[in-house]
Every structure is written in C-alpha cells, then in structure tokens.
Amino acid sequence: MAERLLLHVCCGPCSTSSIERLLEEGYEPVLFFSDSNIFPYEEFMKRYENLMIVAQHYGLETILDSWDHDEWLEWIKGHEDDKEHGARCSLCFRFNLLRAKAKAEELGIHKFATTLTVSRFKSSSTIFSQGEDLEGFEKIDFKKKDGFNRSIQISKELGLYRQKWCGCEFSLRDSDA
Ligand code: SF4
C-alpha cells in the first residue's frame, strides 16, 4: 500500500507537477489547502476551487483549512512593508508549515511536504530552513525534475486559473495585478 503524505498546497497550478512526482515516487498524497496568507477571501476560495479541479483529475482526498487571515496578519506584524522574498515571506512559510505539521499529526500521517517549492520565484532553501526542525517535514524540491515547467504544462491542459500575485495583500499591492 502506498504511503500517505500530507501535501500542503499553495494553489492548484503548483500542486499539479508536485502530485505527479509524488505519485511516481509511490506516495499517496493527501492535499491540504491551508493558506491564510491569501487575500482577499474570494481569492482564497478561487484558488481552492481550482485545486478541486486538480484533485478530481487525480482522484485525491483534499482538506480545506480555515481562512484565519487576522491570525496570519498578527504573525507577520511589523513586516508589512518588507519586499517579497524577505523576512515576511519566511514567516509566512513557517505559518503554513506549522499548520501542515499539526494536520498531519491529527491525521496520523508521518510525512508532509509543501508545493511552495515548485515556484521558481521562491527559494527552496529558505522554505526548507523554515521547516527543517519540524518532525515529518520532507525537504522535497518540487522545482527539480523540471517541476515548474511541467506545472505550467499541466495547468494549461486542465484550464487552471494562474494568479498574478503571490497571495497576501502586500504582494497584491506590489504587483501589476
Ligand atoms: S508575498 Fe507570498 S510568501 Fe510572501 S508573505 Fe505574501 S503571501 Fe506569503
């Protein structure tokens, strides 16, 4: 029987090639959409609905976490004006990885990973540094093995929405969206 792995998912497009790789490596991914960083709520739900297209395509169980944006804002307080890729983003990764660890424990799943490493705009080593002390965290670099390009390819095939900003209101402010 395939080993279950809780996959923290940041969005549908990034989940595609990550799922494909995990399946190839013999895992049974359980998808966990936990992204209280995303703003506004309508955008959070839009990204979740896109993930459901992917989940149905691969026939995978998906768990939706609550949208606790106020808690997230408190977590990154003082870093609202940081540039993207700075300390705010490291804190943001940590927030979501802690949620994933707690959910994995609750479900009795011994390993978890995150799709955040797919993006070529995010440093995998920074993400790993935020999770390496968390028991069960698998440092899987999903941008390896051409993961980023493959995610674009599958997303097009499935007709997925691909957002123009990372997620929070500060990234929206600093984007062209
Ligand atoms: S830019 Fe992205 S990674 Fe950085 S804090 Fe905002 S949502 Fe999180």
Backbone and ligand atoms as CSV (ligand in chain L), in Angstrom:
chain,resi,resn,atom,element,x,y,z
A,1,MET,N,N,0.838,-1.203,0.000
A,1,MET,CA,C,0.000,0.000,0.000
A,1,MET,C,C,0.877,1.259,0.000
A,2,ALA,N,N,0.462,2.258,-0.794
A,2,ALA,CA,C,1.257,3.490,-0.892
A,2,ALA,C,C,1.260,4.241,0.450
A,3,GLU,N,N,2.379,4.863,0.737
A,3,GLU,CA,C,2.483,5.639,1.981
A,3,GLU,C,C,1.787,6.992,1.799
A,4,ARG,N,N,0.976,7.371,2.769
A,4,ARG,CA,C,0.307,8.661,2.682
A,4,ARG,C,C,1.284,9.776,3.061
A,5,LEU,N,N,1.168,10.879,2.352
A,5,LEU,CA,C,1.977,12.067,2.645
A,5,LEU,C,C,1.055,13.268,2.558
A,6,LEU,N,N,1.053,14.085,3.588
A,6,LEU,CA,C,0.218,15.288,3.565
A,6,LEU,C,C,0.945,16.340,2.733
A,7,LEU,N,N,0.288,16.783,1.691
A,7,LEU,CA,C,0.898,17.786,0.816
A,7,LEU,C,C,0.243,19.134,1.045
A,8,HIS,N,N,0.999,20.033,1.683
A,8,HIS,CA,C,0.486,21.401,1.820
A,8,HIS,C,C,0.481,22.020,0.424
A,9,VAL,N,N,-0.694,22.552,0.040
A,9,VAL,CA,C,-0.853,23.093,-1.312
A,9,VAL,C,C,-1.074,24.596,-1.245
A,10,CYS,N,N,-0.267,25.333,-2.019
A,10,CYS,CA,C,-0.439,26.788,-2.059
A,10,CYS,C,C,-1.453,27.206,-3.124
A,11,CYS,N,N,-1.554,26.419,-4.196
A,11,CYS,CA,C,-2.539,26.716,-5.243
A,11,CYS,C,C,-2.612,25.526,-6.202
A,12,GLY,N,N,-3.674,25.516,-7.004
A,12,GLY,CA,C,-3.868,24.405,-7.940
A,12,GLY,C,C,-2.700,24.212,-8.901
A,13,PRO,N,N,-2.262,25.270,-9.595
A,13,PRO,CA,C,-1.186,25.095,-10.560
A,13,PRO,C,C,0.082,24.471,-9.955
A,14,CYS,N,N,0.478,24.943,-8.771
A,14,CYS,CA,C,1.701,24.383,-8.156
A,14,CYS,C,C,1.497,22.941,-7.684
A,15,SER,N,N,0.248,22.576,-7.464
A,15,SER,CA,C,0.014,21.204,-6.982
A,15,SER,C,C,0.209,20.166,-8.087
A,16,THR,N,N,0.028,20.576,-9.347
A,16,THR,CA,C,-0.037,19.606,-10.445
A,16,THR,C,C,1.208,18.720,-10.573
A,17,SER,N,N,2.340,19.364,-10.821
A,17,SER,CA,C,3.567,18.568,-11.040
A,17,SER,C,C,4.060,17.952,-9.728
A,18,SER,N,N,3.704,18.585,-8.593
A,18,SER,CA,C,4.085,18.014,-7.287
A,18,SER,C,C,3.365,16.691,-7.079
A,19,ILE,N,N,2.071,16.686,-7.384
A,19,ILE,CA,C,1.280,15.452,-7.257
A,19,ILE,C,C,1.819,14.384,-8.197
A,20,GLU,N,N,2.065,14.789,-9.416
A,20,GLU,CA,C,2.563,13.836,-10.416
A,20,GLU,C,C,3.854,13.177,-9.916
A,21,ARG,N,N,4.742,13.995,-9.375
A,21,ARG,CA,C,6.021,13.464,-8.890
A,21,ARG,C,C,5.818,12.528,-7.697
A,22,LEU,N,N,4.970,12.932,-6.754
A,22,LEU,CA,C,4.743,12.088,-5.569
A,22,LEU,C,C,4.129,10.746,-5.971
A,23,LEU,N,N,3.204,10.793,-6.914
A,23,LEU,CA,C,2.594,9.538,-7.380
A,23,LEU,C,C,3.654,8.654,-8.029
A,24,GLU,N,N,4.513,9.261,-8.830
A,24,GLU,CA,C,5.593,8.497,-9.483
A,24,GLU,C,C,6.522,7.873,-8.442
A,25,GLU,N,N,6.700,8.580,-7.319
A,25,GLU,CA,C,7.606,8.084,-6.279
A,25,GLU,C,C,6.902,7.138,-5.302
A,26,GLY,N,N,5.636,6.819,-5.595
A,26,GLY,CA,C,4.951,5.790,-4.818
A,26,GLY,C,C,4.180,6.270,-3.601
A,27,TYR,N,N,3.989,7.581,-3.490
A,27,TYR,CA,C,3.205,8.116,-2.362
A,27,TYR,C,C,1.728,8.227,-2.725
A,28,GLU,N,N,0.915,8.302,-1.675
A,28,GLU,CA,C,-0.495,8.674,-1.842
A,28,GLU,C,C,-0.646,10.057,-1.200
A,29,PRO,N,N,-0.653,11.133,-2.013
A,29,PRO,CA,C,-0.750,12.470,-1.422
A,29,PRO,C,C,-2.156,12.772,-0.895
A,30,VAL,N,N,-2.214,13.380,0.269
A,30,VAL,CA,C,-3.464,13.930,0.810
A,30,VAL,C,C,-3.282,15.443,0.732
A,31,LEU,N,N,-4.160,16.100,-0.011
A,31,LEU,CA,C,-3.967,17.526,-0.280
A,31,LEU,C,C,-4.523,18.379,0.864
A,32,PHE,N,N,-3.729,19.351,1.276
A,32,PHE,CA,C,-4.130,20.216,2.389
A,32,PHE,C,C,-4.012,21.668,1.939
A,33,PHE,N,N,-5.166,22.283,1.690
A,33,PHE,CA,C,-5.183,23.688,1.261
A,33,PHE,C,C,-5.253,24.559,2.513
A,34,SER,N,N,-4.114,25.063,2.905
A,34,SER,CA,C,-4.012,25.854,4.134
A,34,SER,C,C,-3.218,27.105,3.805
A,35,ASP,N,N,-3.931,28.193,3.564
A,35,ASP,CA,C,-3.296,29.393,3.023
A,35,ASP,C,C,-3.964,30.654,3.552
A,36,SER,N,N,-3.871,30.857,4.861
A,36,SER,CA,C,-4.490,32.037,5.468
A,36,SER,C,C,-3.803,33.327,5.028
A,37,ASN,N,N,-2.679,33.202,4.361
A,37,ASN,CA,C,-1.964,34.360,3.815
A,37,ASN,C,C,-2.693,34.977,2.620
A,38,ILE,N,N,-3.524,34.187,1.950
A,38,ILE,CA,C,-4.140,34.686,0.710
A,38,ILE,C,C,-5.229,35.711,1.024
A,39,PHE,N,N,-5.222,36.767,0.249
A,39,PHE,CA,C,-6.171,37.868,0.436
A,39,PHE,C,C,-6.615,38.371,-0.927
A,40,PRO,N,N,-7.895,38.744,-1.083
A,40,PRO,CA,C,-8.987,38.614,-0.122
A,40,PRO,C,C,-9.548,37.190,-0.089
A,41,TYR,N,N,-10.602,37.006,0.696
A,41,TYR,CA,C,-11.211,35.682,0.867
A,41,TYR,C,C,-11.690,35.096,-0.465
A,42,GLU,N,N,-12.209,35.965,-1.339
A,42,GLU,CA,C,-12.703,35.495,-2.648
A,42,GLU,C,C,-11.561,34.859,-3.440
A,43,GLU,N,N,-10.369,35.424,-3.301
A,43,GLU,CA,C,-9.209,34.874,-3.998
A,43,GLU,C,C,-8.813,33.525,-3.386
A,44,PHE,N,N,-8.898,33.442,-2.063
A,44,PHE,CA,C,-8.616,32.179,-1.352
A,44,PHE,C,C,-9.529,31.078,-1.893
A,45,MET,N,N,-10.826,31.392,-2.008
A,45,MET,CA,C,-11.779,30.384,-2.480
A,45,MET,C,C,-11.584,30.069,-3.968
A,46,LYS,N,N,-11.219,31.078,-4.733
A,46,LYS,CA,C,-10.979,30.859,-6.170
A,46,LYS,C,C,-9.809,29.878,-6.356
A,47,ARG,N,N,-8.761,30.051,-5.559
A,47,ARG,CA,C,-7.603,29.153,-5.671
A,47,ARG,C,C,-7.973,27.746,-5.190
A,48,TYR,N,N,-8.815,27.692,-4.152
A,48,TYR,CA,C,-9.248,26.376,-3.669
A,48,TYR,C,C,-10.091,25.662,-4.732
A,49,GLU,N,N,-10.991,26.394,-5.352
A,49,GLU,CA,C,-11.839,25.777,-6.392
A,49,GLU,C,C,-10.993,25.244,-7.544
A,50,ASN,N,N,-9.920,25.950,-7.863
A,50,ASN,CA,C,-9.013,25.460,-8.905
A,50,ASN,C,C,-8.288,24.203,-8.453
A,51,LEU,N,N,-7.954,24.162,-7.186
A,51,LEU,CA,C,-7.308,22.953,-6.666
A,51,LEU,C,C,-8.252,21.762,-6.782
A,52,MET,N,N,-9.542,22.007,-6.583
A,52,MET,CA,C,-10.506,20.909,-6.666
A,52,MET,C,C,-10.563,20.299,-8.072
A,53,ILE,N,N,-10.281,21.112,-9.072
A,53,ILE,CA,C,-10.206,20.575,-10.452
A,53,ILE,C,C,-9.056,19.573,-10.528
A,54,VAL,N,N,-7.946,19.944,-9.911
A,54,VAL,CA,C,-6.758,19.067,-9.906
A,54,VAL,C,C,-7.040,17.807,-9.087
A,55,ALA,N,N,-7.635,18.004,-7.917
A,55,ALA,CA,C,-7.911,16.867,-7.024
A,55,ALA,C,C,-8.827,15.855,-7.712
A,56,GLN,N,N,-9.826,16.369,-8.428
A,56,GLN,CA,C,-10.737,15.460,-9.135
A,56,GLN,C,C,-10.018,14.761,-10.279
A,57,HIS,N,N,-9.138,15.475,-10.933
A,57,HIS,CA,C,-8.386,14.887,-12.046
A,57,HIS,C,C,-7.557,13.682,-11.569
A,58,TYR,N,N,-6.933,13.832,-10.399
A,58,TYR,CA,C,-6.078,12.750,-9.889
A,58,TYR,C,C,-6.808,11.831,-8.902
A,59,GLY,N,N,-8.039,12.201,-8.552
A,59,GLY,CA,C,-8.821,11.386,-7.624
A,59,GLY,C,C,-8.246,11.375,-6.215
A,60,LEU,N,N,-7.888,12.562,-5.711
A,60,LEU,CA,C,-7.240,12.642,-4.392
A,60,LEU,C,C,-8.110,13.328,-3.345
A,61,GLU,N,N,-7.942,12.875,-2.114
A,61,GLU,CA,C,-8.622,13.491,-0.972
A,61,GLU,C,C,-8.050,14.903,-0.750
A,62,THR,N,N,-8.935,15.843,-0.463
A,62,THR,CA,C,-8.493,17.229,-0.245
A,62,THR,C,C,-9.118,17.777,1.031
A,63,ILE,N,N,-8.297,18.455,1.820
A,63,ILE,CA,C,-8.775,19.051,3.069
A,63,ILE,C,C,-8.630,20.559,2.958
A,64,LEU,N,N,-9.711,21.258,3.298
A,64,LEU,CA,C,-9.694,22.727,3.274
A,64,LEU,C,C,-9.514,23.240,4.702
A,65,ASP,N,N,-8.452,24.003,4.926
A,65,ASP,CA,C,-8.239,24.602,6.245
A,65,ASP,C,C,-9.049,25.896,6.342
A,66,SER,N,N,-9.256,26.376,7.554
A,66,SER,CA,C,-9.994,27.631,7.716
A,66,SER,C,C,-9.111,28.805,7.272
A,67,TRP,N,N,-9.771,29.890,6.923
A,67,TRP,CA,C,-9.071,31.098,6.461
A,67,TRP,C,C,-8.915,32.024,7.657
A,68,ASP,N,N,-7.760,31.960,8.302
A,68,ASP,CA,C,-7.532,32.754,9.515
A,68,ASP,C,C,-6.590,33.909,9.193
A,69,HIS,N,N,-7.083,34.802,8.369
A,69,HIS,CA,C,-6.199,35.867,7.867
A,69,HIS,C,C,-5.767,36.828,8.973
A,70,ASP,N,N,-6.650,37.090,9.933
A,70,ASP,CA,C,-6.274,38.002,11.024
A,70,ASP,C,C,-5.121,37.407,11.840
A,71,GLU,N,N,-5.196,36.101,12.045
A,71,GLU,CA,C,-4.111,35.420,12.774
A,71,GLU,C,C,-2.803,35.518,11.989
A,72,TRP,N,N,-2.907,35.353,10.696
A,72,TRP,CA,C,-1.723,35.450,9.833
A,72,TRP,C,C,-1.146,36.873,9.884
A,73,LEU,N,N,-2.032,37.882,9.840
A,73,LEU,CA,C,-1.565,39.280,9.898
A,73,LEU,C,C,-0.819,39.553,11.199
A,74,GLU,N,N,-1.321,38.970,12.271
A,74,GLU,CA,C,-0.660,39.123,13.574
A,74,GLU,C,C,0.720,38.464,13.545
A,75,TRP,N,N,0.804,37.322,12.872
A,75,TRP,CA,C,2.044,36.537,12.780
A,75,TRP,C,C,3.158,37.309,12.052
A,76,ILE,N,N,2.767,38.058,11.005
A,76,ILE,CA,C,3.793,38.755,10.200
A,76,ILE,C,C,3.897,40.243,10.581
A,77,LYS,N,N,3.245,40.618,11.679
A,77,LYS,CA,C,3.181,42.022,12.096
A,77,LYS,C,C,4.571,42.666,12.127
A,78,GLY,N,N,4.669,43.877,11.621
A,78,GLY,CA,C,5.951,44.573,11.583
A,78,GLY,C,C,6.705,44.352,10.278
A,79,HIS,N,N,6.186,43.426,9.459
A,79,HIS,CA,C,6.870,43.102,8.193
A,79,HIS,C,C,5.998,43.418,6.975
A,80,GLU,N,N,4.978,44.242,7.197
A,80,GLU,CA,C,4.047,44.539,6.105
A,80,GLU,C,C,4.750,45.205,4.925
A,81,ASP,N,N,5.772,45.987,5.221
A,81,ASP,CA,C,6.442,46.720,4.137
A,81,ASP,C,C,7.691,46.023,3.620
A,82,ASP,N,N,7.946,44.819,4.112
A,82,ASP,CA,C,9.090,44.060,3.584
A,82,ASP,C,C,8.882,43.812,2.098
A,83,LYS,N,N,10.002,43.725,1.402
A,83,LYS,CA,C,9.917,43.328,-0.008
A,83,LYS,C,C,9.633,41.827,-0.087
A,84,GLU,N,N,8.998,41.419,-1.171
A,84,GLU,CA,C,8.761,39.989,-1.371
A,84,GLU,C,C,10.113,39.264,-1.371
A,85,HIS,N,N,10.125,38.086,-0.807
A,85,HIS,CA,C,11.312,37.222,-0.632
A,85,HIS,C,C,12.091,37.576,0.638
A,86,GLY,N,N,11.605,38.532,1.424
A,86,GLY,CA,C,12.275,38.911,2.652
A,86,GLY,C,C,11.724,38.160,3.861
A,87,ALA,N,N,11.884,38.805,5.035
A,87,ALA,CA,C,11.512,38.150,6.295
A,87,ALA,C,C,10.018,37.813,6.370
A,88,ARG,N,N,9.172,38.663,5.781
A,88,ARG,CA,C,7.733,38.375,5.827
A,88,ARG,C,C,7.432,37.029,5.161
A,89,CYS,N,N,8.085,36.775,4.070
A,89,CYS,CA,C,7.826,35.523,3.351
A,89,CYS,C,C,8.330,34.320,4.144
A,90,SER,N,N,9.466,34.467,4.817
A,90,SER,CA,C,9.967,33.358,5.646
A,90,SER,C,C,8.972,33.054,6.762
A,91,LEU,N,N,8.447,34.107,7.383
A,91,LEU,CA,C,7.440,33.917,8.436
A,91,LEU,C,C,6.186,33.251,7.880
A,92,CYS,N,N,5.821,33.663,6.696
A,92,CYS,CA,C,4.631,33.125,6.031
A,92,CYS,C,C,4.806,31.624,5.753
A,93,PHE,N,N,5.966,31.234,5.280
A,93,PHE,CA,C,6.233,29.807,5.042
A,93,PHE,C,C,6.088,29.040,6.355
A,94,ARG,N,N,6.670,29.602,7.402
A,94,ARG,CA,C,6.636,28.950,8.711
A,94,ARG,C,C,5.189,28.759,9.182
A,95,PHE,N,N,4.395,29.785,9.022
A,95,PHE,CA,C,2.991,29.728,9.449
A,95,PHE,C,C,2.296,28.531,8.793
A,96,ASN,N,N,2.455,28.417,7.487
A,96,ASN,CA,C,1.751,27.346,6.767
A,96,ASN,C,C,2.342,25.970,7.057
A,97,LEU,N,N,3.635,25.901,7.257
A,97,LEU,CA,C,4.256,24.606,7.563
A,97,LEU,C,C,3.835,24.111,8.951
A,98,LEU,N,N,3.689,25.029,9.889
A,98,LEU,CA,C,3.216,24.632,11.231
A,98,LEU,C,C,1.793,24.087,11.148
A,99,ARG,N,N,0.976,24.711,10.335
A,99,ARG,CA,C,-0.399,24.223,10.144
A,99,ARG,C,C,-0.392,22.819,9.536
A,100,ALA,N,N,0.491,22.630,8.556
A,100,ALA,CA,C,0.565,21.328,7.882
A,100,ALA,C,C,1.037,20.249,8.854
A,101,LYS,N,N,2.011,20.583,9.668
A,101,LYS,CA,C,2.515,19.607,10.646
A,101,LYS,C,C,1.390,19.192,11.600
A,102,ALA,N,N,0.651,20.180,12.080
A,102,ALA,CA,C,-0.438,19.891,13.021
A,102,ALA,C,C,-1.501,19.008,12.371
A,103,LYS,N,N,-1.818,19.290,11.115
A,103,LYS,CA,C,-2.844,18.497,10.423
A,103,LYS,C,C,-2.336,17.071,10.173
A,104,ALA,N,N,-1.079,16.946,9.800
A,104,ALA,CA,C,-0.510,15.608,9.568
A,104,ALA,C,C,-0.587,14.788,10.863
A,105,GLU,N,N,-0.234,15.407,11.961
A,105,GLU,CA,C,-0.286,14.719,13.264
A,105,GLU,C,C,-1.709,14.286,13.589
A,106,GLU,N,N,-2.623,15.206,13.370
A,106,GLU,CA,C,-4.042,14.922,13.647
A,106,GLU,C,C,-4.531,13.712,12.849
A,107,LEU,N,N,-4.046,13.589,11.621
A,107,LEU,CA,C,-4.496,12.508,10.742
A,107,LEU,C,C,-3.642,11.242,10.851
A,108,GLY,N,N,-2.595,11.318,11.660
A,108,GLY,CA,C,-1.715,10.149,11.805
A,108,GLY,C,C,-0.871,9.899,10.567
A,109,ILE,N,N,-0.570,10.988,9.841
A,109,ILE,CA,C,0.291,10.889,8.649
A,109,ILE,C,C,1.698,11.317,9.076
A,110,HIS,N,N,2.686,10.495,8.741
A,110,HIS,CA,C,4.023,10.713,9.293
A,110,HIS,C,C,4.910,11.653,8.484
A,111,LYS,N,N,4.491,11.969,7.266
A,111,LYS,CA,C,5.324,12.841,6.429
A,111,LYS,C,C,4.477,13.967,5.836
A,112,PHE,N,N,5.105,15.132,5.700
A,112,PHE,CA,C,4.425,16.215,4.982
A,112,PHE,C,C,5.446,17.006,4.168
A,113,ALA,N,N,4.941,17.654,3.125
A,113,ALA,CA,C,5.792,18.466,2.243
A,113,ALA,C,C,4.946,19.632,1.747
A,114,THR,N,N,5.570,20.530,1.000
A,114,THR,CA,C,4.813,21.691,0.511
A,114,THR,C,C,5.072,21.955,-0.969
A,115,THR,N,N,4.010,22.363,-1.655
A,115,THR,CA,C,4.126,22.720,-3.076
A,115,THR,C,C,4.810,24.076,-3.263
A,116,LEU,N,N,5.061,24.775,-2.165
A,116,LEU,CA,C,5.695,26.096,-2.285
A,116,LEU,C,C,7.025,26.017,-3.023
A,117,THR,N,N,7.662,24.847,-2.985
A,117,THR,CA,C,8.986,24.723,-3.618
A,117,THR,C,C,8.916,24.588,-5.142
A,118,VAL,N,N,7.713,24.489,-5.694
A,118,VAL,CA,C,7.610,24.402,-7.160
A,118,VAL,C,C,8.023,25.703,-7.825
A,119,SER,N,N,7.606,26.799,-7.238
A,119,SER,CA,C,7.768,28.095,-7.894
A,119,SER,C,C,9.233,28.462,-8.070
A,120,ARG,N,N,9.564,28.915,-9.277
A,120,ARG,CA,C,10.955,29.357,-9.481
A,120,ARG,C,C,11.171,30.731,-8.852
A,121,PHE,N,N,10.076,31.350,-8.366
A,121,PHE,CA,C,10.193,32.652,-7.711
A,121,PHE,C,C,10.427,32.514,-6.205
A,122,LYS,N,N,10.425,31.283,-5.704
A,122,LYS,CA,C,10.617,31.076,-4.263
A,122,LYS,C,C,11.848,30.206,-4.035
A,123,SER,N,N,12.635,30.604,-3.040
A,123,SER,CA,C,13.850,29.857,-2.720
A,123,SER,C,C,13.505,28.594,-1.923
A,124,SER,N,N,13.845,27.454,-2.479
A,124,SER,CA,C,13.565,26.196,-1.774
A,124,SER,C,C,14.378,26.118,-0.489
A,125,SER,N,N,15.602,26.626,-0.510
A,125,SER,CA,C,16.421,26.535,0.707
A,125,SER,C,C,15.812,27.374,1.826
A,126,THR,N,N,15.208,28.505,1.488
A,126,THR,CA,C,14.540,29.321,2.521
A,126,THR,C,C,13.336,28.560,3.082
A,127,ILE,N,N,12.590,27.929,2.213
A,127,ILE,CA,C,11.428,27.148,2.666
A,127,ILE,C,C,11.898,25.992,3.557
A,128,PHE,N,N,12.947,25.315,3.126
A,128,PHE,CA,C,13.473,24.193,3.926
A,128,PHE,C,C,13.941,24.674,5.298
A,129,SER,N,N,14.559,25.846,5.333
A,129,SER,CA,C,15.069,26.345,6.626
A,129,SER,C,C,13.921,26.615,7.599
A,130,GLN,N,N,12.746,26.897,7.069
A,130,GLN,CA,C,11.586,27.161,7.930
A,130,GLN,C,C,10.890,25.880,8.391
A,131,GLY,N,N,11.263,24.757,7.785
A,131,GLY,CA,C,10.581,23.522,8.165
A,131,GLY,C,C,11.484,22.439,8.705
A,132,GLU,N,N,12.798,22.667,8.644
A,132,GLU,CA,C,13.713,21.550,8.935
A,132,GLU,C,C,13.645,21.055,10.383
A,133,ASP,N,N,13.187,21.888,11.306
A,133,ASP,CA,C,13.096,21.426,12.699
A,133,ASP,C,C,11.734,20.783,12.996
A,134,LEU,N,N,10.874,20.695,12.006
A,134,LEU,CA,C,9.530,20.135,12.227
A,134,LEU,C,C,9.530,18.651,11.877
A,135,GLU,N,N,9.202,17.842,12.841
A,135,GLU,CA,C,9.211,16.394,12.634
A,135,GLU,C,C,8.266,15.997,11.496
A,136,GLY,N,N,8.761,15.202,10.592
A,136,GLY,CA,C,7.936,14.729,9.492
A,136,GLY,C,C,8.075,15.540,8.215
A,137,PHE,N,N,8.750,16.685,8.324
A,137,PHE,CA,C,8.868,17.544,7.136
A,137,PHE,C,C,9.862,16.942,6.141
A,138,GLU,N,N,9.374,16.743,4.923
A,138,GLU,CA,C,10.206,16.191,3.853
A,138,GLU,C,C,10.679,17.338,2.973
A,139,LYS,N,N,11.989,17.467,2.873
A,139,LYS,CA,C,12.542,18.558,2.057
A,139,LYS,C,C,12.526,18.132,0.586
A,140,ILE,N,N,11.365,18.213,-0.007
A,140,ILE,CA,C,11.249,17.832,-1.426
A,140,ILE,C,C,11.239,19.109,-2.266
A,141,ASP,N,N,12.201,19.189,-3.143
A,141,ASP,CA,C,12.303,20.370,-4.002
A,141,ASP,C,C,11.551,20.076,-5.302
A,142,PHE,N,N,10.296,20.523,-5.341
A,142,PHE,CA,C,9.443,20.186,-6.479
A,142,PHE,C,C,9.802,20.941,-7.757
A,143,LYS,N,N,10.677,21.950,-7.662
A,143,LYS,CA,C,11.073,22.612,-8.918
A,143,LYS,C,C,12.118,21.784,-9.655
A,144,LYS,N,N,12.730,20.833,-8.946
A,144,LYS,CA,C,13.672,19.917,-9.609
A,144,LYS,C,C,12.894,19.009,-10.566
A,145,LYS,N,N,13.606,18.319,-11.428
A,145,LYS,CA,C,12.997,17.418,-12.420
A,145,LYS,C,C,12.005,18.177,-13.308
A,146,ASP,N,N,12.357,19.447,-13.587
A,146,ASP,CA,C,11.554,20.294,-14.479
A,146,ASP,C,C,10.145,20.563,-13.936
A,147,GLY,N,N,10.010,20.539,-12.610
A,147,GLY,CA,C,8.696,20.668,-11.976
A,147,GLY,C,C,7.946,21.946,-12.311
A,148,PHE,N,N,8.670,23.063,-12.411
A,148,PHE,CA,C,7.984,24.334,-12.675
A,148,PHE,C,C,7.372,24.330,-14.080
A,149,ASN,N,N,8.180,23.965,-15.082
A,149,ASN,CA,C,7.644,23.940,-16.462
A,149,ASN,C,C,6.522,22.924,-16.601
A,150,ARG,N,N,6.693,21.809,-15.945
A,150,ARG,CA,C,5.657,20.767,-16.014
A,150,ARG,C,C,4.347,21.279,-15.375
A,151,SER,N,N,4.454,22.069,-14.313
A,151,SER,CA,C,3.243,22.608,-13.668
A,151,SER,C,C,2.499,23.536,-14.624
A,152,ILE,N,N,3.239,24.294,-15.409
A,152,ILE,CA,C,2.601,25.203,-16.377
A,152,ILE,C,C,1.890,24.380,-17.460
A,153,GLN,N,N,2.581,23.356,-17.905
A,153,GLN,CA,C,2.018,22.497,-18.959
A,153,GLN,C,C,0.714,21.825,-18.509
A,154,ILE,N,N,0.732,21.217,-17.326
A,154,ILE,CA,C,-0.480,20.523,-16.840
A,154,ILE,C,C,-1.592,21.538,-16.555
A,155,SER,N,N,-1.211,22.689,-16.004
A,155,SER,CA,C,-2.220,23.719,-15.699
A,155,SER,C,C,-2.953,24.148,-16.957
A,156,LYS,N,N,-2.210,24.276,-18.054
A,156,LYS,CA,C,-2.846,24.648,-19.343
A,156,LYS,C,C,-3.783,23.538,-19.788
A,157,GLU,N,N,-3.334,22.313,-19.655
A,157,GLU,CA,C,-4.171,21.176,-20.081
A,157,GLU,C,C,-5.485,21.121,-19.298
A,158,LEU,N,N,-5.407,21.482,-18.007
A,158,LEU,CA,C,-6.608,21.421,-17.157
A,158,LEU,C,C,-7.389,22.738,-17.153
A,159,GLY,N,N,-6.850,23.752,-17.841
A,159,GLY,CA,C,-7.537,25.054,-17.918
A,159,GLY,C,C,-7.573,25.781,-16.582
A,160,LEU,N,N,-6.502,25.672,-15.819
A,160,LEU,CA,C,-6.488,26.284,-14.479
A,160,LEU,C,C,-6.230,27.790,-14.530
A,161,TYR,N,N,-6.786,28.457,-13.553
A,161,TYR,CA,C,-6.519,29.888,-13.323
A,161,TYR,C,C,-5.123,30.027,-12.715
A,162,ARG,N,N,-4.305,30.917,-13.290
A,162,ARG,CA,C,-2.965,31.163,-12.729
A,162,ARG,C,C,-2.881,32.618,-12.287
A,163,GLN,N,N,-2.776,32.810,-10.980
A,163,GLN,CA,C,-2.815,34.143,-10.396
A,163,GLN,C,C,-1.568,34.967,-10.730
A,164,LYS,N,N,-1.741,36.308,-10.622
A,164,LYS,CA,C,-0.636,37.203,-10.985
A,164,LYS,C,C,0.139,37.709,-9.771
A,165,TRP,N,N,-0.343,37.385,-8.568
A,165,TRP,CA,C,0.408,37.804,-7.381
A,165,TRP,C,C,0.498,36.629,-6.421
A,166,CYS,N,N,1.476,36.720,-5.531
A,166,CYS,CA,C,1.781,35.571,-4.677
A,166,CYS,C,C,0.588,35.176,-3.819
A,167,GLY,N,N,0.050,36.138,-3.042
A,167,GLY,CA,C,-1.089,35.742,-2.208
A,167,GLY,C,C,-1.609,36.820,-1.294
A,168,CYS,N,N,-0.730,37.419,-0.488
A,168,CYS,CA,C,-1.212,38.381,0.516
A,168,CYS,C,C,-1.494,39.752,-0.113
A,169,GLU,N,N,-2.116,40.618,0.683
A,169,GLU,CA,C,-2.440,41.959,0.188
A,169,GLU,C,C,-1.188,42.774,-0.115
A,170,PHE,N,N,-0.069,42.439,0.532
A,170,PHE,CA,C,1.163,43.206,0.314
A,170,PHE,C,C,1.789,42.815,-1.030
A,171,SER,N,N,1.663,41.556,-1.378
A,171,SER,CA,C,2.157,41.128,-2.698
A,171,SER,C,C,1.226,41.648,-3.791
A,172,LEU,N,N,-0.054,41.750,-3.474
A,172,LEU,CA,C,-1.012,42.315,-4.438
A,172,LEU,C,C,-0.683,43.793,-4.677
A,173,ARG,N,N,-0.411,44.506,-3.574
A,173,ARG,CA,C,-0.048,45.921,-3.653
A,173,ARG,C,C,1.182,46.144,-4.544
A,174,ASP,N,N,2.150,45.249,-4.427
A,174,ASP,CA,C,3.419,45.415,-5.139
A,174,ASP,C,C,3.426,44.759,-6.521
A,175,SER,N,N,2.265,44.241,-6.944
A,175,SER,CA,C,2.201,43.543,-8.242
A,175,SER,C,C,1.564,44.430,-9.296
A,176,ASP,N,N,1.481,43.910,-10.512
A,176,ASP,CA,C,0.818,44.634,-11.597
A,176,ASP,C,C,-0.635,44.185,-11.748
A,177,ALA,N,N,-1.109,43.341,-10.842
A,177,ALA,CA,C,-2.468,42.768,-10.992
A,177,ALA,C,C,-3.539,43.832,-10.792
L,1,SF4,S1,S,4.411,37.575,-0.730
L,1,SF4,FE1,FE,3.651,35.440,-0.701
L,1,SF4,S2,S,5.113,34.276,0.543
L,1,SF4,FE2,FE,5.448,36.462,0.929
L,1,SF4,S3,S,4.181,36.929,2.735
L,1,SF4,FE3,FE,2.919,37.397,0.959
L,1,SF4,S4,S,1.766,35.523,0.532
L,1,SF4,FE4,FE,3.455,34.969,1.910
